[in-house]
Amino acid sequence: ALCVYESLIKSSPPGFDHRYRLDHVGQITEMQLRRAETLGVTVTFFTDHVYYYGEQLKESIIGEERASRFAPAGLATKCGIKHWTLHQDSPCAPLSPFMCMKNAVLRETKQNSYVMGREYRITVEEALKAYTINAAWQLKRENDIGSLAEGKLADFVLLSQNPLQVDAEKLPEITIE
């Protein structure tokens, strides 16, 4: 995919704002993330696989080493990618943004809370940005959605708790009041 994007970028007019994206990126490597950053290609991670299928990934599908780096969201920032996001893919996993955030922050499996790739964890703040301003950027809508600023569109919700002030384990318990 990166080779195709590179070819498209080279054939684009100078200054063309392509914002190409790689989706899911379960097995993306550090070298591929660095290449994506060089090309200006962004990524979106489906981290719910870690929680719901982590044990199977580790035990019988791809092995412990590859499973530990599955959907390595924390590596994207280290590789310089500024506008990476998290996403969900129903019906593979229930639609729950706060659960997805928890999965990216903790990287624990459902069966026994085995931590898959501790070094690829992200912060709650990074998870919130992944769902808001970074997602708006990927859609070329950062000038009108994704953050609170004068002149932007905004949908307000009252949350039962502040995501930045609860233990990551409790993120899925946050409700809209």
SENU-685047 format. One line per 4 residues: number of its first residue (from 1); their letters; for each residue z, y, x of N, C-alpha, C, O, CB. Coordinates in nm, 2 decimals. Each point is the difference from the previous one (the first is absolute). Glycine has a CB too. Layout:
N
NUM) a) Z:Y:X:Z:Y:X:Z:Y:X:Z:Y:X:Z:Y:X ~ ...
END
This chain:
177
1) alcv) 0.00:-0.12:0.08:0.00:0.12:-0.08:0.00:0.13:0.09:-0.07:0.09:-0.03:0.19:-0.22:-0.15 ~ -0.04:0.12:0.29:0.00:0.12:0.08:-0.13:0.03:0.07:-0.04:0.11:0.02:0.28:-0.16:0.02 ~ -0.32:-0.06:-0.01:-0.13:0.02:0.06:-0.10:0.07:-0.11:-0.08:0.09:0.04:0.12:-0.30:0.11 ~ -0.03:0.17:-0.27:-0.08:0.06:-0.11:0.04:0.14:-0.01:-0.09:0.09:-0.01:0.07:-0.31:-0.11
5) yesl) 0.15:0.25:0.11:0.04:0.14:-0.01:-0.04:0.09:0.12:-0.04:0.11:-0.02:0.24:-0.19:-0.11 ~ -0.19:0.02:0.25:-0.05:0.07:0.11:-0.14:0.04:-0.01:-0.04:0.11:0.04:0.21:-0.23:0.10 ~ -0.26:0.03:-0.18:-0.14:0.02:-0.02:-0.02:0.11:-0.10:-0.09:0.09:0.02:0.04:-0.33:0.04 ~ 0.12:0.23:-0.17:-0.01:0.10:-0.11:0.04:0.14:0.05:-0.07:0.10:-0.03:0.11:-0.28:-0.14
9) ikss) 0.07:0.19:0.25:0.05:0.12:0.05:-0.11:0.06:0.09:-0.02:0.12:0.00:0.26:-0.20:-0.02 ~ -0.29:0.00:0.11:-0.10:0.05:0.10:-0.13:0.05:-0.07:-0.06:0.09:0.05:0.15:-0.25:0.12 ~ -0.12:0.11:-0.29:-0.12:0.04:-0.07:0.03:0.11:-0.10:-0.09:0.05:-0.06:0.00:-0.28:0.09 ~ 0.21:0.28:-0.04:0.04:0.10:-0.09:-0.02:0.14:0.06:0.00:0.01:0.13:0.17:-0.16:-0.24
13) ppgf) -0.19:0.25:0.03:-0.02:0.14:0.06:0.13:0.04:0.06:0.11:-0.04:-0.03:-0.28:0.10:-0.15 ~ 0.16:0.03:0.29:0.12:0.05:0.06:0.10:0.06:-0.10:-0.04:0.07:-0.08:-0.10:-0.03:0.29 ~ 0.27:-0.07:-0.19:0.10:0.05:-0.09:0.01:-0.06:-0.13:0.09:0.04:-0.08:-0.13:0.17:0.19 ~ -0.03:-0.32:-0.14:0.01:-0.07:-0.12:0.14:-0.06:-0.02:0.04:-0.07:0.09:-0.29:0.02:-0.09
17) dhry) 0.31:0.08:-0.11:0.14:-0.05:-0.02:-0.01:-0.14:-0.07:0.01:0.00:-0.13:0.08:0.24:0.11 ~ -0.10:-0.34:0.10:-0.02:-0.13:-0.06:0.12:-0.07:-0.06:-0.01:-0.06:-0.11:-0.17:0.03:0.27 ~ 0.30:0.04:-0.10:0.12:-0.06:-0.05:-0.01:-0.15:-0.04:0.05:-0.04:-0.10:0.01:0.27:0.02 ~ -0.13:-0.30:0.17:-0.02:-0.14:-0.03:0.14:-0.07:0.01:0.09:0.05:0.08:-0.33:-0.05:0.01
21) rldh) 0.26:-0.11:-0.16:0.13:-0.07:-0.01:-0.02:-0.15:0.01:-0.10:-0.06:-0.06:0.19:0.25:-0.08 ~ 0.00:-0.25:0.21:0.01:-0.15:0.00:0.12:-0.04:-0.10:0.11:0.06:0.01:-0.21:-0.08:0.23 ~ 0.07:-0.07:-0.33:0.10:-0.04:-0.10:0.06:-0.13:0.04:-0.06:-0.09:0.05:-0.06:0.21:-0.23 ~ 0.25:-0.14:0.14:0.08:-0.12:0.02:0.05:-0.01:0.14:0.12:-0.01:0.03:-0.24:-0.10:-0.22
25) vgqi) 0.02:0.10:0.28:0.03:-0.01:0.15:0.12:-0.09:0.04:0.08:0.04:0.08:-0.18:0.18:-0.06 ~ 0.10:-0.34:-0.08:0.11:-0.09:0.02:0.01:-0.04:0.15:0.11:-0.01:0.05:-0.13:-0.07:-0.28 ~ -0.09:0.05:0.29:0.00:-0.05:0.14:-0.05:0.10:0.10:-0.05:-0.04:0.11:0.03:-0.19:-0.20 ~ 0.02:0.36:0.06:-0.06:0.10:0.09:0.09:0.00:0.13:0.12:-0.01:-0.01:-0.21:0.15:-0.19
29) temq) 0.02:-0.12:0.31:0.07:0.00:0.13:0.02:0.14:0.05:-0.06:0.10:-0.06:-0.04:-0.32:0.11 ~ 0.18:0.24:0.05:0.03:0.13:0.06:-0.14:0.06:0.05:-0.02:0.11:-0.02:0.26:-0.18:0.08 ~ -0.32:-0.02:0.01:-0.12:0.05:0.05:-0.09:0.05:-0.11:-0.07:0.10:0.01:0.09:-0.26:0.18 ~ -0.03:0.09:-0.30:-0.08:0.04:-0.12:0.05:0.13:-0.06:-0.07:0.09:-0.04:0.02:-0.33:0.00
33) lrra) 0.19:0.25:0.03:0.05:0.13:-0.05:-0.03:0.12:0.09:-0.03:0.11:-0.05:0.22:-0.24:-0.06 ~ -0.18:0.11:0.24:-0.04:0.10:0.09:-0.14:0.04:-0.01:-0.04:0.12:0.01:0.22:-0.20:0.15 ~ -0.27:-0.02:-0.18:-0.14:0.03:-0.01:-0.02:0.07:-0.14:-0.08:0.10:0.00:0.02:-0.30:0.14 ~ 0.13:0.16:-0.24:-0.02:0.07:-0.13:0.05:0.15:0.02:-0.07:0.09:-0.06:0.11:-0.31:-0.07
37) etlg) 0.06:0.24:0.20:0.05:0.14:0.02:-0.10:0.08:0.07:-0.03:0.11:-0.03:0.27:-0.19:0.04 ~ -0.30:0.02:0.10:-0.11:0.07:0.08:-0.12:0.04:-0.09:-0.05:0.11:0.01:0.13:-0.24:0.19 ~ -0.11:0.04:-0.30:-0.11:0.02:-0.09:0.03:0.10:-0.11:-0.08:0.05:-0.07:0.00:-0.28:0.13 ~ 0.21:0.25:-0.08:0.05:0.08:-0.12:0.00:-0.09:-0.13:-0.01:0.06:-0.11:-0.08:0.15:0.22
41) vtvt) 0.10:-0.34:-0.09:0.01:-0.09:-0.12:0.14:-0.02:-0.03:0.09:-0.02:0.09:-0.31:-0.10:-0.03 ~ 0.26:0.13:-0.19:0.14:-0.02:-0.04:0.02:-0.14:-0.05:-0.10:-0.08:-0.02:0.12:0.32:-0.03 ~ 0.10:-0.28:0.02:0.03:-0.13:-0.05:0.10:0.00:-0.12:0.07:0.10:-0.01:-0.11:-0.19:0.24 ~ 0.04:-0.01:-0.31:0.10:-0.02:-0.10:0.05:-0.14:0.00:-0.08:-0.10:0.01:-0.03:0.27:-0.15
45) fftd) 0.24:-0.19:0.14:0.07:-0.12:0.02:0.05:-0.06:-0.13:0.05:0.07:-0.09:0.02:0.00:0.31 ~ -0.09:-0.20:-0.24:0.05:-0.08:-0.11:0.12:-0.07:0.05:-0.01:-0.12:0.03:-0.22:0.10:-0.15 ~ 0.35:0.08:0.13:0.12:-0.06:0.06:0.07:-0.09:-0.09:0.09:-0.07:0.04:-0.07:0.27:0.09 ~ -0.05:-0.20:-0.26:0.06:-0.10:-0.09:-0.02:-0.14:0.04:0.08:-0.09:-0.03:-0.11:0.25:-0.15
49) hvyy) -0.08:-0.19:0.25:-0.02:-0.13:0.06:0.11:-0.05:0.08:0.04:-0.12:0.00:-0.29:0.16:0.00 ~ 0.31:0.05:0.08:0.11:-0.04:0.08:0.12:-0.05:-0.08:0.05:-0.11:0.04:-0.12:0.29:0.13 ~ 0.10:-0.11:-0.28:0.11:-0.05:-0.08:-0.03:-0.12:-0.08:0.07:-0.10:0.01:0.00:0.34:-0.02 ~ -0.18:-0.24:-0.06:-0.03:-0.11:-0.10:-0.06:-0.12:0.07:0.03:-0.12:-0.05:-0.07:0.29:-0.12
53) ygeq) -0.03:-0.16:0.28:-0.07:-0.11:0.06:0.04:-0.02:0.15:-0.06:-0.08:0.07:-0.13:0.11:-0.23 ~ 0.29:0.04:0.21:0.03:0.00:0.14:0.04:-0.14:0.05:-0.05:-0.04:0.11:0.13:0.27:-0.14 ~ 0.00:-0.30:-0.04:0.03:-0.14:0.04:-0.12:-0.09:0.02:-0.01:-0.07:0.09:0.24:0.10:-0.21 ~ -0.32:-0.02:0.02:-0.12:-0.08:0.00:-0.09:0.04:0.12:-0.06:-0.08:0.06:0.08:0.04:-0.31
57) lkes) -0.03:0.17:0.27:-0.08:0.05:0.11:0.05:-0.06:0.13:-0.08:-0.04:0.08:0.03:0.25:-0.21 ~ 0.18:-0.20:0.15:0.07:-0.05:0.12:-0.01:-0.15:0.02:-0.04:-0.05:0.10:0.19:0.25:-0.12 ~ -0.12:-0.27:-0.09:0.02:-0.15:0.01:-0.13:-0.07:0.00:-0.02:-0.10:0.07:0.24:0.13:-0.17 ~ -0.32:0.01:0.01:-0.11:-0.09:-0.02:-0.14:0.07:0.00:-0.10:-0.07:-0.01:0.25:-0.07:-0.11
61) iige) -0.16:0.27:0.13:-0.13:0.06:-0.01:-0.05:0.06:0.13:-0.10:-0.04:0.05:0.16:0.10:-0.28 ~ 0.02:0.03:0.30:-0.05:0.06:0.12:0.10:-0.01:0.12:-0.03:0.04:0.11:-0.10:0.12:-0.25 ~ 0.25:-0.22:0.11:0.10:-0.02:0.11:0.09:0.12:0.02:-0.03:0.12:-0.04:-0.13:-0.27:0.15 ~ 0.27:0.13:-0.04:0.10:0.10:0.02:-0.05:0.13:0.07:0.03:0.11:-0.04:0.14:-0.30:0.04
65) eras) -0.24:0.17:0.11:-0.04:0.12:0.08:-0.09:0.09:-0.08:0.02:0.12:-0.01:-0.01:-0.26:0.22 ~ -0.11:0.09:-0.28:-0.09:0.08:-0.07:0.06:0.05:-0.13:-0.02:0.11:-0.04:-0.17:-0.24:0.13 ~ 0.28:0.05:-0.15:0.07:0.04:-0.12:0.09:0.12:0.03:0.02:0.09:-0.08:-0.03:-0.32:-0.01 ~ 0.07:0.23:0.21:0.10:0.11:0.03:-0.07:0.14:0.01:0.07:0.10:-0.03:0.06:-0.27:0.15
69) rfap) -0.26:0.17:-0.10:-0.07:0.13:0.01:-0.09:0.02:-0.12:-0.08:0.09:0.00:0.09:-0.10:0.25 ~ 0.02:-0.06:-0.36:-0.08:0.01:-0.12:0.02:0.14:-0.06:0.12:0.04:-0.02:-0.10:-0.29:-0.02 ~ -0.12:0.32:0.00:0.01:0.13:-0.06:0.09:0.10:0.08:0.10:0.04:-0.05:-0.15:-0.14:-0.17 ~ 0.02:0.12:0.35:0.09:0.08:0.09:0.00:0.15:-0.02:-0.05:0.07:0.08:0.01:-0.25:0.08
73) agla) 0.09:0.22:-0.27:0.00:0.14:-0.04:0.06:0.09:0.11:-0.05:0.11:0.03:0.06:-0.17:-0.27 ~ 0.10:0.02:0.30:0.07:0.07:0.10:-0.09:0.02:0.13:0.03:0.10:0.07:0.19:-0.18:-0.16 ~ -0.31:0.00:0.11:-0.09:0.01:0.11:-0.11:0.11:-0.02:-0.05:0.06:0.10:0.09:-0.30:-0.05 ~ -0.07:0.27:-0.17:-0.10:0.10:-0.03:0.04:0.14:0.06:-0.08:0.07:0.06:0.01:-0.19:-0.27
77) tkcg) 0.19:0.16:0.19:0.05:0.13:0.05:0.00:0.00:0.15:-0.05:0.09:0.06:0.19:-0.06:-0.26 ~ -0.10:-0.14:0.26:0.00:-0.01:0.15:-0.14:0.01:0.06:-0.01:0.04:0.11:0.22:-0.18:-0.13 ~ -0.30:0.09:-0.06:-0.14:0.01:0.05:-0.07:0.13:-0.04:-0.12:0.02:0.03:0.11:-0.27:-0.06 ~ 0.08:0.34:-0.03:-0.05:0.14:-0.02:-0.07:0.02:-0.14:-0.05:0.10:-0.02:0.03:-0.09:0.26
81) ikhw) 0.02:-0.11:-0.32:-0.06:0.01:-0.14:0.10:0.08:-0.08:0.11:-0.04:-0.02:-0.24:-0.18:0.04 ~ 0.08:0.34:-0.07:0.09:0.09:-0.07:0.01:-0.02:-0.15:0.10:0.03:-0.06:-0.16:0.13:0.24 ~ -0.04:-0.21:-0.24:-0.01:0.00:-0.15:-0.01:-0.15:-0.05:-0.07:-0.02:-0.10:-0.03:0.25:0.10 ~ 0.18:-0.32:0.05:-0.01:-0.14:-0.05:0.09:0.00:-0.13:0.08:0.08:-0.02:-0.11:-0.18:0.26
85) tlhq) 0.00:0.00:-0.32:0.07:-0.02:-0.12:0.04:-0.14:-0.03:-0.03:-0.09:0.08:-0.11:0.28:-0.17 ~ 0.22:-0.21:-0.01:0.04:-0.13:-0.06:-0.07:-0.01:-0.13:-0.02:0.10:-0.07:0.25:-0.10:0.19 ~ -0.25:-0.12:-0.16:-0.06:-0.02:-0.13:0.05:-0.14:-0.06:0.05:-0.08:0.07:-0.25:0.23:-0.01 ~ 0.17:-0.17:-0.18:0.03:-0.12:-0.07:-0.13:-0.06:-0.06:-0.10:0.07:-0.02:0.34:0.00:-0.03
89) dspc) -0.24:-0.20:0.02:-0.12:-0.06:-0.05:0.04:-0.10:-0.11:0.01:-0.12:0.03:-0.12:0.15:0.20 ~ 0.13:0.02:-0.35:0.04:-0.09:-0.11:-0.12:-0.08:-0.03:-0.11:0.05:0.00:0.28:0.11:-0.09 ~ -0.16:-0.29:0.06:0.12:-0.07:-0.04:0.07:-0.08:0.12:0.08:-0.08:-0.02:-0.18:0.06:-0.21 ~ 0.05:0.05:0.35:0.06:-0.07:0.12:0.15:0.03:0.01:0.08:-0.08:0.05:-0.30:0.09:0.07
93) apls) 0.26:0.10:-0.16:0.14:0.05:0.00:0.02:0.09:-0.11:-0.09:0.07:-0.04:0.11:-0.10:0.29 ~ 0.10:0.04:-0.31:0.03:0.09:-0.10:-0.02:0.15:0.04:0.03:0.03:0.12:0.14:-0.20:-0.22 ~ -0.22:0.25:0.01:-0.01:0.14:0.03:0.13:0.07:0.00:0.07:0.02:-0.10:-0.30:-0.02:0.00 ~ 0.27:0.04:0.22:0.13:0.07:0.02:0.00:0.07:0.13:0.03:-0.05:0.10:0.09:-0.13:-0.24
97) pfmc) -0.15:0.31:0.14:-0.01:0.08:0.12:0.13:-0.01:0.08:-0.01:-0.01:0.13:-0.15:0.16:-0.24 ~ 0.27:-0.14:0.05:0.13:-0.01:0.08:0.02:-0.13:0.06:0.06:-0.01:0.10:0.04:0.18:-0.25 ~ -0.14:-0.28:0.08:0.01:-0.13:0.06:-0.09:-0.01:0.12:0.03:-0.05:0.11:0.02:-0.05:-0.33 ~ -0.17:0.15:0.21:-0.10:0.00:0.11:0.06:0.08:0.12:-0.01:-0.04:0.12:-0.18:0.03:-0.28
101) mkna) 0.25:0.13:0.13:0.07:0.08:0.11:0.11:-0.09:0.07:0.01:0.00:0.12:-0.07:0.22:-0.25 ~ 0.14:-0.28:0.05:0.11:-0.08:0.05:-0.06:-0.11:0.09:0.05:-0.03:0.11:0.09:0.07:-0.31 ~ -0.25:-0.10:0.16:-0.06:-0.11:0.08:-0.05:0.05:0.13:0.01:-0.07:0.11:-0.07:-0.04:-0.32 ~ 0.00:0.23:0.22:-0.05:0.06:0.12:0.12:0.05:0.09:-0.01:-0.01:0.12:-0.20:0.08:-0.24
105) vlre) 0.31:-0.03:0.06:0.12:0.05:0.08:0.08:-0.11:0.06:0.04:0.00:0.11:-0.03:0.20:-0.26 ~ 0.01:-0.31:0.07:0.09:-0.11:0.04:-0.08:-0.12:0.06:0.05:-0.07:0.09:0.11:0.14:-0.26 ~ -0.28:-0.09:0.12:-0.08:-0.12:0.05:0.07:-0.13:-0.02:-0.01:-0.09:0.09:-0.11:0.25:0.07 ~ 0.20:-0.18:-0.26:0.07:-0.13:-0.02:-0.08:-0.08:-0.10:-0.07:0.05:-0.09:0.29:0.06:0.13
109) tkqn) -0.21:-0.24:-0.02:-0.07:-0.10:-0.09:0.09:-0.02:-0.12:0.13:0.01:0.00:-0.25:-0.12:0.19 ~ 0.06:0.07:-0.30:0.08:-0.03:-0.13:0.09:-0.12:0.01:0.11:0.00:-0.05:-0.30:0.11:-0.07 ~ 0.14:-0.22:0.19:0.07:-0.12:-0.01:0.13:0.00:0.08:0.10:-0.05:-0.05:-0.32:-0.06:0.03 ~ 0.22:0.16:0.14:0.13:0.00:0.07:0.03:0.13:0.08:0.08:0.00:0.10:-0.11:-0.25:-0.08
113) syvm) -0.04:0.35:-0.06:0.02:0.13:0.07:-0.02:0.00:0.15:0.06:0.07:0.08:0.11:-0.02:-0.25 ~ -0.27:-0.14:0.21:-0.04:0.00:0.14:-0.08:0.13:0.02:-0.08:0.04:-0.07:0.07:-0.30:0.07 ~ 0.04:0.33:0.11:-0.07:0.12:0.04:-0.12:-0.03:0.08:0.00:-0.06:0.10:0.22:0.18:-0.10 ~ -0.33:-0.08:-0.06:-0.13:-0.02:0.07:-0.05:0.12:0.07:-0.04:0.10:-0.06:-0.02:-0.26:-0.12
117) grey) 0.07:0.16:0.31:-0.05:0.11:0.08:0.09:0.13:-0.01:-0.05:0.10:-0.05:-0.17:-0.20:0.03 ~ 0.34:0.09:0.06:0.10:0.11:-0.01:-0.06:0.13:0.06:0.02:0.11:-0.05:0.17:-0.28:0.06 ~ -0.27:0.15:0.10:-0.06:0.12:0.07:-0.11:0.07:-0.09:-0.04:0.11:0.04:0.09:-0.23:0.18 ~ -0.09:0.06:-0.33:-0.10:0.06:-0.08:0.06:0.07:-0.13:-0.08:0.04:-0.09:-0.08:-0.21:0.18
121) ritv) 0.29:0.18:-0.09:0.07:0.06:-0.11:-0.04:0.15:0.00:-0.04:0.06:0.10:0.23:-0.23:-0.10 ~ -0.18:0.24:-0.12:-0.02:0.14:-0.01:0.13:0.06:-0.06:0.09:-0.07:-0.05:-0.34:0.04:0.02 ~ 0.25:0.16:0.02:0.12:0.07:-0.06:-0.03:0.02:-0.15:-0.12:-0.01:-0.04:0.18:0.13:0.26 ~ 0.04:-0.09:-0.29:-0.02:0.04:-0.14:-0.09:0.12:-0.02:-0.08:0.01:-0.08:0.31:-0.12:0.02
125) eeal) -0.20:0.21:0.15:-0.09:0.12:0.00:-0.14:-0.03:0.02:-0.09:0.05:-0.07:0.28:0.08:0.15 ~ -0.22:-0.22:0.01:-0.14:-0.04:0.03:-0.06:-0.07:-0.13:-0.12:0.02:-0.03:0.17:-0.04:0.28 ~ 0.03:-0.06:-0.31:-0.04:-0.07:-0.12:-0.04:0.10:-0.11:-0.10:-0.02:-0.07:0.24:-0.18:0.13 ~ -0.05:0.30:-0.08:-0.03:0.10:-0.10:-0.13:0.08:0.03:-0.07:0.02:-0.09:0.32:0.00:0.04
129) kayt) -0.27:0.01:0.17:-0.12:0.07:0.04:-0.12:-0.09:-0.02:-0.11:0.05:-0.04:0.24:0.08:0.21 ~ -0.12:-0.26:-0.15:-0.11:-0.09:-0.02:-0.04:0.00:-0.14:-0.12:-0.02:-0.03:0.20:-0.12:0.22 ~ 0.01:0.16:-0.29:-0.03:-0.01:-0.14:-0.04:0.14:-0.05:-0.05:0.01:-0.12:0.20:-0.20:0.09 ~ -0.13:0.30:0.10:-0.02:0.13:-0.05:-0.11:0.08:0.08:-0.12:-0.02:-0.03:0.36:0.02:-0.05
133) inaa) -0.20:0.07:0.18:-0.09:0.09:0.07:-0.10:-0.08:0.08:-0.12:0.05:0.00:0.30:0.12:0.01 ~ -0.15:-0.28:0.04:-0.10:-0.08:0.08:-0.10:-0.06:-0.10:-0.12:0.00:0.03:0.29:-0.05:0.15 ~ -0.13:0.01:-0.29:-0.09:-0.06:-0.10:-0.10:0.11:-0.05:-0.12:-0.02:-0.02:0.29:-0.15:-0.05 ~ -0.11:0.29:0.05:-0.08:0.11:-0.05:-0.11:0.04:0.11:-0.11:0.02:-0.03:0.30:0.07:-0.10
137) wqlk) -0.15:-0.10:0.26:-0.09:0.03:0.11:-0.12:-0.10:-0.01:-0.11:0.03:0.02:0.30:0.07:0.12 ~ -0.15:-0.23:-0.15:-0.11:-0.11:0.00:-0.10:0.03:-0.11:-0.11:-0.04:0.01:0.28:-0.12:0.09 ~ -0.12:0.22:-0.21:-0.09:0.02:-0.12:-0.07:0.14:0.01:-0.07:0.04:-0.09:0.22:-0.19:-0.05 ~ -0.13:0.22:0.25:-0.05:0.14:0.02:0.05:0.09:-0.11:-0.07:0.09:-0.05:-0.13:-0.18:0.16
141) rend) 0.33:0.07:-0.14:0.06:0.08:-0.11:0.13:0.07:0.05:0.08:0.05:-0.08:-0.17:-0.21:-0.09 ~ 0.11:0.16:0.30:0.13:0.06:0.05:0.01:0.15:-0.03:0.11:0.05:0.01:-0.12:-0.22:0.17 ~ -0.09:0.24:-0.22:0.01:0.14:-0.03:0.04:0.02:-0.14:0.04:0.11:-0.04:-0.22:-0.06:0.20 ~ 0.18:-0.16:-0.25:0.05:0.02:-0.13:0.10:-0.10:-0.05:0.06:0.02:-0.11:-0.28:0.08:0.07
145) igsl) 0.25:-0.20:0.11:0.10:-0.10:-0.04:0.07:-0.05:0.13:-0.04:0.02:0.11:-0.09:-0.09:-0.32 ~ 0.24:-0.01:0.19:0.06:-0.07:0.11:0.13:0.07:0.05:0.08:-0.07:0.07:-0.30:-0.01:-0.01 ~ 0.24:0.20:-0.08:0.12:0.07:0.04:0.02:0.12:-0.09:-0.08:0.04:-0.08:0.05:-0.11:0.32 ~ 0.15:0.12:-0.23:0.04:0.12:-0.09:-0.03:0.13:0.08:0.06:0.03:0.10:0.12:-0.17:-0.22
149) aegk) -0.28:0.21:0.06:-0.03:0.13:0.06:-0.07:0.09:-0.10:-0.06:-0.05:-0.10:0.03:-0.06:0.33 ~ 0.04:0.24:-0.21:-0.06:0.09:-0.10:-0.15:-0.03:-0.01:-0.07:-0.02:0.10:0.24:0.20:-0.05 ~ -0.22:-0.19:-0.17:-0.14:-0.02:-0.03:-0.04:-0.15:-0.01:-0.11:-0.03:-0.04:0.07:0.24:0.16 ~ 0.13:-0.30:-0.09:-0.03:-0.14:-0.01:0.04:-0.05:-0.14:0.09:0.05:-0.06:-0.06:-0.08:0.31
153) ladf) -0.10:-0.08:-0.29:0.04:-0.07:-0.12:0.13:-0.08:0.03:0.01:-0.05:0.11:-0.25:0.04:-0.20 ~ 0.33:-0.01:-0.01:0.12:-0.07:0.03:0.05:-0.07:-0.13:0.00:0.06:-0.11:0.06:0.09:0.30 ~ -0.03:-0.28:-0.18:0.07:-0.07:-0.10:0.14:-0.02:0.05:0.02:-0.05:0.11:-0.23:-0.07:-0.20 ~ 0.30:0.16:0.01:0.14:-0.01:0.04:0.07:-0.12:-0.08:-0.03:-0.02:-0.11:0.04:0.27:0.16
157) vlls) 0.07:-0.32:0.02:0.08:-0.10:-0.06:0.14:0.02:0.05:0.03:0.04:0.11:-0.22:-0.21:-0.12 ~ 0.29:0.13:-0.07:0.14:0.00:0.04:0.03:-0.14:0.03:0.00:-0.09:-0.08:0.06:0.29:-0.07 ~ -0.02:-0.22:0.28:0.04:-0.14:0.05:0.15:-0.02:-0.02:0.08:0.10:0.01:-0.28:-0.10:0.15 ~ 0.24:-0.12:-0.18:0.14:-0.03:-0.01:0.08:0.02:0.13:0.12:0.02:-0.01:-0.19:-0.19:-0.17
161) qnpl) 0.00:0.16:0.29:0.06:0.01:0.13:-0.10:0.07:0.10:-0.12:-0.01:-0.02:0.27:-0.19:-0.02 ~ -0.10:0.26:0.14:-0.08:0.06:0.11:-0.04:-0.11:0.09:0.08:-0.06:0.07:0.03:0.28:-0.09 ~ -0.24:-0.26:0.03:-0.04:-0.10:0.09:0.04:0.02:0.15:0.01:-0.10:0.07:-0.20:0.06:-0.22 ~ 0.21:0.16:0.19:0.04:0.03:0.14:0.15:-0.02:0.02:0.05:0.01:0.11:-0.24:0.15:-0.10
165) qvda) 0.26:-0.18:-0.12:0.15:-0.01:0.01:0.05:-0.14:-0.04:0.12:-0.01:-0.01:-0.11:0.25:-0.03 ~ -0.09:-0.34:0.01:0.05:-0.13:-0.04:-0.04:-0.10:0.11:-0.10:0.02:0.08:0.08:0.04:-0.33 ~ 0.09:-0.17:0.25:-0.04:-0.10:0.10:-0.13:-0.05:-0.04:-0.04:-0.02:-0.12:0.28:-0.05:0.16 ~ -0.33:0.04:0.06:-0.13:-0.05:-0.03:0.00:-0.12:-0.09:-0.09:-0.02:-0.08:0.02:0.11:0.30
169) eklp) 0.17:-0.18:-0.21:0.01:-0.11:-0.09:0.00:0.03:-0.14:-0.04:-0.08:-0.09:0.16:-0.03:0.27 ~ -0.07:0.23:-0.22:0.02:0.04:-0.13:-0.12:0.09:-0.06:0.00:0.04:-0.11:0.25:-0.04:0.15 ~ -0.35:0.02:0.04:-0.12:0.08:-0.04:-0.06:-0.06:-0.13:-0.03:0.09:-0.09:-0.01:-0.03:0.32 ~ 0.03:-0.19:-0.25:-0.06:-0.04:-0.13:0.08:0.02:-0.12:-0.05:-0.01:-0.11:-0.06:-0.16:0.24
173) eiti) 0.24:0.21:-0.11:0.09:0.03:-0.12:-0.02:0.14:-0.05:0.05:0.03:-0.11:0.11:-0.20:0.20 ~ -0.23:0.25:-0.01:-0.03:0.14:-0.05:-0.09:0.00:-0.12:-0.10:-0.07:-0.01:0.13:0.16:0.24 ~ 0.02:-0.02:-0.33:-0.08:0.01:-0.13:-0.04:0.14:-0.03:0.06:0.09:0.06:0.06:-0.29:-0.14 ~ -0.22:0.22:0.00:-0.03:0.13:-0.05:0.08:0.03:-0.13:0.00:-0.08:-0.09:-0.24:0.06:0.18
177) e) 0.32:0.13:-0.08:0.09:0.03:-0.11:-0.08:0.07:-0.12:0.06:0.04:-0.10:0.13:-0.02:0.27
END
